[in-house]
């Protein structure tokens, strides 16, 4: 007698139906935000202003008001996102203003995770587990203390978001459309990134012929035009110096040290290796050769979107070297100008994640897996960022609140040697 056998269970890949799932996005935001806070709890629980957060953006918003401060350039270009954030916290008491400002900065840091885990990246990075893994690497990226949890450096996260919006699959939902255009405009008006993003976005459009990309390119052009005018008007006030010629050795040491070793071992691990010894020079040589091989393979074989991300990171790396106003030797030092290497580091880690998934290229897959395992040690060593020095901010706030209107009050802020000047209302 023939027996009817039950059908075998199909193999189901781990993929979540997350499109439009607000509960998922809310939970993702809370978890990601908490992980970022755990890297330096003082940003929330003992918040203090950091550098331009207080001395420029908050002080200008307080002293000049929203409209006068909004279009004031800083460092030669517009900083619209930072100035909007500083104006948004003005209704709050000065006591909690740094906390509110840091919360805005951390929220901007979380947004790449929200976009990466959405279905808009399902074709670019197949498999929810792969995108979840890459999200965790992003949240724990070593060698990133300088740009963590402060609004001054939020422009770098906006620049990352802008390229992600360009590369992501378009979504017709009105909420995503507002998000995309808002990020593109904020990023292009908060730093000179649009100048490099326009050719990247144009290449993406040439491949997809998406009408929505034309709109985003238009937003980038608006920002690039505005920034170009400001740069031209302020170039006469900029410091001009004759840069020395960079050697191949110096270029290799900056790239390998800051981007490769920094993202894998963290600032502390890179600091322990850094030395003028022959052994370190040999390490740089090997790293440069292996990096060049991985880069060439990626540019030849990777999906177009990953190639564009690598080109974007490489363009920002070159732009950082061209605009640097310090000796090349200084840029080699562990912890130096970390903001400039951030997006190149993200691109490098993304390349490693892609290489680790290659089934038929074991000669690249196995080294990529080993390097990602090494990165785990760097994440552990660099997870907790050094806390800001306690400059008794709340004591100065109490004195400021007792001061009569019209008093110009000076408050010391981090890093040491920075001050915020407020004219009491």
Buried (B, 14 or more C-beta within 10 A) or exposed (E): EEEEEEEEEEEEEEEEEBEEBEEBBEEBBEBBBEBBBEBBEBBBEBBBBBBBBBBBBBBBBBBBEBEEBBEBBBEBBBBBBBBBBBBBBBEEEBBEBBBBBBBBBBBBBBBBBBBBBBBBBBEBBBEBEBBBBBBBBBBBBBBBBBBBBBBBBBBBBBBBBBBBBBBBBBBEEEEBBEBBBEBBBBBBBBBBBBBBBBBBBBBBBEEBEEEBBEBBBEBBBBBBEBBBEBBEEBEEEEEEEEEEEBEEEBBBBBBBBBBBBBBBBBBBBBBEBBEEEEEBBEBBBEBBEBBEEBBEBBBEBBBBBBBBBBBBBBBBBEBBBEEBEEEBEEBBBBBBBBBBBBBBBBBBBBBBBBBBBBEEEEEBBEBBBEBBEBBEBBBEBBBEBEEBEEBEBBEBBEEBEEEEEEEEBEBBBBEEEBEBEBEBE
